[in-house]
C-alpha cells in the first residue's frame, strides 16, 4: 500500500512537470556546470525528463532489491531449509528410538540440535528419549528440567519428570509433579485422572476428594464411576479417622460413602460399624437390613454379628432369621441361616436351608457346612469326612480378589496388595481346588483342621466385647435424612430377580 502511494505521487509530479514544460513556447536549454544542452523543443524536453525519472526509479529499485531484499530472502530461505532439515532429523530420530536403533537416534539428534534452536522442545524431547533408551535417567532428567525453566515448555518437562517418577515408584514426587502440571495447565484431563489415582494410592484422601470434584465438574468421569470412587475414598477416609480416634469425622465419612453408593458392600459395612460404635444399634441394623435387600454378602453378616452380640444366642438367631426375610431366596441368605441354625442347635432348619444348595454342585463352604451339620446333629464322623473330601474338590469360596495381580485378601481395601487402586472384586479366585492336585487328600486331617477353626470361631464369638458407646450421639433418633432406605418397589424388584 505504501509503495503504491509513493508510485502515484511520483507519477503525478512527472505528469505535472510535463504539463508545465508543454506550456512553454520558447526553446528549453539545460545547463550542467559549464556545459549547455539544447536548445530543445518544450515537448522533447518533457519526454526526456520523463525518461530520466523513470530510469532513476528503475535503478533505485534494482539497487534496493540487490542490497537489501535479496539477502533477506536468501537468509529466510536458508533458515527455512535448516529448520526443515532439523524437523526431518527429529522425525528420523523418533523413528530410530521406536525401533531401538540408539546409534541412528543419537546421530539424528545431533543433526537436529545443529539445525534447530537449543531450546527447541522437540529436540530436547528426542534427547531425553534417547537418554531413557540408553538407561541414562540422569541425562533425561536434565533435559526435562531444562524444559521446565521455560514457560512454553514447562508442561512438557513436568510430564516427562512425572513419567520418570511413576516408573521409579516414587508416588510422593509423582503427585507433586502432577500438582505442578495442574497449576501450569489447569484441568488437563490426563493430569486430573492420574492425580486422582495417585492421591488415592498414597492415601491422600482429602486431596483425592477435591480432584474427584474437579473431574466431575469437567465431566471427565462417568456418573456411576464417580459415585463408586467417592464411596471408595470415603470408606478409607472413615477408617483413617477412626484409627485417629476422630469418631465424629469417621462417622461423617462413612455416612457419605453409604449415601453416595448404597450398593457398595464396604460402604454399608463401614457405616453400620460406625453407627454401632456410637451405640446406635438401631441405625446399624437398619443399614444392614437395607443393604441385604440389595446385596447379600458375608461381610454384612460379620458386622451384623458384632451389632447384635449384646443379645443372647436365641435372640440372635431370631434376628438373623428376620434379616434373612429381606432376601429369602438368595444363596447368601441360605448359607447365613444354615450356619446360624447349626450354632443355635436348630438342625432341621439348617438341613432345610442347605439341602437345595447341595443339589447343584455345592462349593467348598456349603460342603464344610454340611460337615458341621453331620457332626453337630448326630456325630456322624464318616459322613462329615465325606463332605470335607467333597469340599477339597469343590469350587473355592468367593473372596476379595485383585483384578490386576490375582492376590486374595480377607478384608476389602481401596489399595490392593499390588498397589492398585480400586482393583478388589468379590469373586471366586483362580486356583485349582485341593482335591484336584496330584497329592492325595487326607479328609480326616481336613476335618480336624476345620473343627479347630470352628471351635476358635465360637471362642472368639463368646469373648467378643459389646459395642463401645462414645460421644453424645447414642440417644439420637433415626432420621430419614441420615439414611435413605430402599423403596418398596425396589425391594420387590430385587426379590424377584434374586439368585435362588
N, C-alpha and C positions, 0 to 999 in steps of 0.2 A: 504493500500500500504506500509506504513512504517513498520507495523508488519510483513508482508510477507518478506520484505527485511531483517529484523533482524533474522527471522527464517532461511533464506537461508545462512546468514553469519555464524550463529551458526552451522548449518549443515555442512557447508564447513570446519569449524575449526575442528569439530569432525571427519569428514572423513579424513582430513589431519593428525590428531593425530593417527587415526587407521592405516593409511598408514605408518607413521613413526614407530609405535610400531611393526607392522608386519614385518618390515625390519630388526629388531634386532634378532640376533641368540642366544644371551645369555639369561638366565632367568631374569625375571624382579621382583624386590622387591620394596615394598612401606614402607617408614619409616615415622611414625607419633609420634614424640617425642621419647620416649624410646622404643616404640613398633615397631617391624619389621613384615610386612606382606609379605608373599611369601616364597620362590620364585615361580613365575608364569611363565607359558609359554607366550611368547610375544602376541600371538593371544588372549589368555584368558584375559590378561591384557587390551588389546584394547577393547574387548567386555565389560568388567567390567567398563571401563572408559566411554564407550558409555552409558551404563545403568545408571550410576551415573549422567551424564549430562542430560539425558532425564528426570530422576526423579526430578532433580533440577528445570528444566523448568516447569514441571507439577506443582510442589509445588508452584513455583513463580506465575504462572497464577491463581492457585486456591486462593492463598492469595490475589492477586490483585483484583480478582473478588469479594471476600468476603469483603475486606476492603474498596474498592473504587467504583467499578462499580455498585455493587448490591444496596448500599444505594442510589446512584444517580437515578437508575431505579425506586426504590421504591418511592423516593421523586417525580419524574416526574409523576409516575402513580397516586400518591395521588393528585398532583396538577391538573392533567387532570380530575380526578374524581371530585374534588371540583369545577372546572370550569364547568364541565358538569352538576353538580347539581345546580350550580349558574344559568346557562342558562335555565335549566328546570324551576327553580323558577321564572326567568324573564318571560318565556312564560306563566306560570300559572298566574303570576301577571297581565300580559297584558290581558289575557282572563277574569280574575276577574274584571278588570277595565271596559272592554267592556260590561260585564254582570251586572255591577252595584254592585258587591259584594265588598264593600270597606274593610271589615274586612279581607277577604281572600287575597285581593290585598296587604294590609299592611303587612300581615304575610309573604307572598311570597317575598315582597320587603326586609324585614329584613333578610330572608334566602339568598337572592341574595347578599345583602351587606356583609354578613358574609363570603360568599364563593368567592366573586369577589373583584377585586381591588376597592378602594374607588373612583377612578377616572374613573371607567368603565362607558362609556357614556350611555349604555342601562340601567344600574342600576339607573343612575340619571334621565333618561327619564321616567322610571317607577315611581320613587319617585315624579317627577314633575306631572305625570299624576294622581297619587293618590291624591296629594295635590289639583289639579284643581277639581278633582271629589268631594272632600270634601269641596270645596269652599275656600281652603286656597291658595289664589292667591299669598300672600307674600312668602309662602313656595315654590310654583312653581317658582316664580321669583328667589329665592335664588338658586335653583337647576340650572336653565338656566344660571344665571350669573356666577355660578361656572364653567359651561361648556365653557363659552366664554373665560375663563382665560387660557385654553389650546388650542394650535393651532389645534390639530386634532379634537377637539370637538367644536371649536368656531362657525362653521357654524350651527351646530345643536342647539346650545344655542341661536344664533341670530334668528333662525327660530321660536323657542319656544317663545322668547320675542316678536317677531313680531306678532304671533298669539294672544298673550295677548293684545297687543296694539290695534290690529284691533278689537277684541271683545269689548274692552273698548271704542272704537270710538275715540281713540287718533291718529288722522291722522298724526299729526306732528311727533310724536315719531315713528309711523309705517314706515313713509317714511325714517326717519333717520336710523332705523334698517335695512331696505331693502338696503339702500345705503352702509351700512357697510357689509351686507351679499354679496353684489355685489363685493365689494373690496376683500372679503375673497375668493369667488369663482366667478370670472368674467363670465358674460353672461350665468348664470344658467337660464334656461327658465322660471321657475315659479317666480324667483326673478324679472326678467325683466318685465314680464307680470303684476305682482302685483305692481311693482314700477311705471310703466306707468300709470295704472289706478289711483293709489293713488296720484301721482303727479298731474294728471288732476283733481281729485276730490278736491284737496287742492289748485287748481288754480295756480300751478307752471307750467305755460305753456312752458317756455323755457326748463326746465328740462324734461318735457314730450316729447317735440320735439326731444331732444337728445336721450332719451330712445327709442322712436319710431324708430329713425335711427338705433339703435343697433339691435332692433327686426327685422328690415328689412334686415340688413346686415347678421344676423344669420339665416335668412329665417324662423323666428319663427312666422310670421304673414302673412296671405294671402295678395296678391297684392291689391285686391279690398278693403279689410278691412283696409289696411294701408293707401290707398288713402282717404278713408272716414274719418278715425281717424285724419289724418293730416289736412283735411279740418275743422273738428270739432274744433281742437285745435287752428288753425289759425284764425277762426272766433272769438273765445273767446279772443285770444291774441289781435286781432284788436280792439275789443270793449274795452278792458282794456287800450290799448294805446290811444284810442280816448278819454276816460274819463280822462286820464292823460295829455290831450292836446298835445300829440305827434302825430300830424296828419300824418307826413310822414311815420312813422313806422306803424301806424294803416292802412294806405292805402296799404303799402307793404304786410302786413299780409293778408289783405282782397284779394289782387290780387293773392297771393299764394294759398289761400283757393279756389278761383274760378278756377284757372288754374288746380289745382290738382283734383278737383271734380266738374265740371260744372253742374252736375245733382243734386247737393245738394242745396236745396232751400235757407237755411240760408246763404250759401256762396255767391250765386248770389245776395241776398238782401243786405248783408253787403258790397259787392264790389260796387254795384250800389250806395248805400247810401254814401260810402266814396268818390267815384268819384264826386257825386253831391255836396258834402260838399266843394269840391275844385272848384265848378263852372263848371266842365266839364260834362255838362248835355248830350252832345253827346255820350260820352262813357257810361254814366249811362243808357241812353235809349237803346243803342246797347246791353249792357249786359242783360237788361230786355227782349228785343226782342228775343235774342238768347235763354234765359232761358225759355221763354214762348213756344218756339217750342218744347223743351224737356219736361218741367214740369210745365204746367199752375198751378198757385197756388195763393190763396188770398193774401199771404204775398207779392208777387210780385206786385199785384195791389196797395197795400198800399204804397210801396216805389215809385211806378210809379206816384201815385198822388202827392207825395212830389216833385218829379223831374219836373213834368210839371205844378206845381202850379203857375209858373210865367206867364202862358198864360191865356187868357180869357176863360170863360166856353165853348164857341163854339169851340175854337181851341182845348181845352182839349178833348172834345167829339170826334172830328175828329182824334186826336192822339190815343184815346182808340180804335176807330174802326180800325186804322192802326195796333195797337197791336193785335187785335182780328184776323186779317187776317193771322197771323203767325200760328194759330192753330184753324181754324174757327169752327170745329165740336165738340170741346171739351166742356164738361158741364161747366167748369170754364169760358170759353170764353163767352158762352151764358149768364151766370149769371152776369159776369162783364159788358157786353154790355147792358143787360137789366137794370141794376142799373144805369149805366151812361146815358142811354136813358131817364129814368124817370127823372133824375136830369136835363137833357137838354130839357125836355118837348117833346121829340120825342116818344110819347106814342104808336104810331103804330109800331115803331121799337121795343120798349120794349115788346109789345104783341107778335110780330113775334118771338122774341128770347125765350120768356117764354112758349108759347103755347106748343111746343113739350115736354118741361120738365114737364108740368102738367099732361101729359097723362100716365106717368109711375110711379105713386106713388111718388109725389114730397116730398122732405124732408122739414124741417122746414124753411130753408132760402128761398126756392122757394115760399112757401106759404106766407111768410112775404112780399116778393117782389110783389106777386100778390095783396096783401092787399094794398101795397103802390101804385100800378098802379091803382087800383079801386078808391082810394081816390084822387089821383092826376089827373086822366083823367076825372072823372065825379062826384066825390064826393059821390059815392055810398057807404055810410057807412054800409049798411046792407051786401052788398057783401064783403066788407072789413072784417066785423066781422066774416063772414063765413070762410074766408080764415085764419083768426087768430085762429079760432076754429080748423080748419084742421091742422094748424101749431102745436097746442098743442098735437095732436095725431100722428104727422109725426115723421119720423126718425130724430134724433138730427143732428145738423150741424157737419161736420168734424172739429176737433180741435187737438191741440198737447196734446197727452195722454202719461203718463208714463207707459211703459210696465210692470214695477215692481209693482207699487202701484195703478195704475189706476187714479192717480191725473191728473186733467186737468189744463193746463196753457195757457195763452193768447199768450205769446211770447216764441219762442224756446230758449232753453239754453242747454249748454253741460251738466250741472248738474241739475237733476230733483229735485223737492221739497223733495223727499225722500232721496236725496243724491247720487243717482245712476249716473253713467257716461254714456252718450250717450244712454239714455233709452227713450227719447221722440220720438214718431212716430205720423204721421199725419193720423188720422182715426176718426171714429165715437166713442164717448165714450160709455161705457157700463152702461147706466141707462135708466130707463123707461120714455117714454115721459109723459109730464104733464097730458095730456088728458086721459091717461090710469090709473091714480091714482084714489083712492076711492073718493077723494074730487071733487065736481063739478067744472068745469072750467068756469070762468067769461070772456067770449070772449070780452065784452066791455072794461073791465079793461085791458086785454091783449092788445087791440087795442090802448088804451090811452097810456099805457106804451111804446108801440112800437113807437107811434107818438112822444113822448117825446124824445126817443132815436134818432130818425131820425132828429128832429129839433136840437138836441145837436150836431149831426154829421155835419149838414150844417153850424152851427155857427162856429164849430172848423175849418171846411174847409175854411170859409171866413177869419178867423183870422190867418190861418197858414202862418207863415213868409216864404219868399222865401229862397232858399238855401244860406248858408253863404259861401262866397268865401274867402279862406285862401291860403296863400303861393303864389308862382310864377308858379304854375302848370296849371293855368286856361287857358293859351294860347297854351298848348302843344297839338299837333295834335294826333288823334287816330292812333296808330300803330298796325300792325298785331302781333308784338311780345308781346304787352301788353294784347291783347285779342284774343283768338282763337275762331272765330265763327264756328257754325256747318256747315258742308259741305252740298252742295245741295242734295247729295244722302241721307244723314242722315235726312235732312228736309223732303224729300218726303216720306221716310220710316216711320217717326214718324207721319206725317199727315195721312198716310194710315192706321195706327194702332191706331189712336186717338179714345178715347171713345166718342161715339155720345152723 
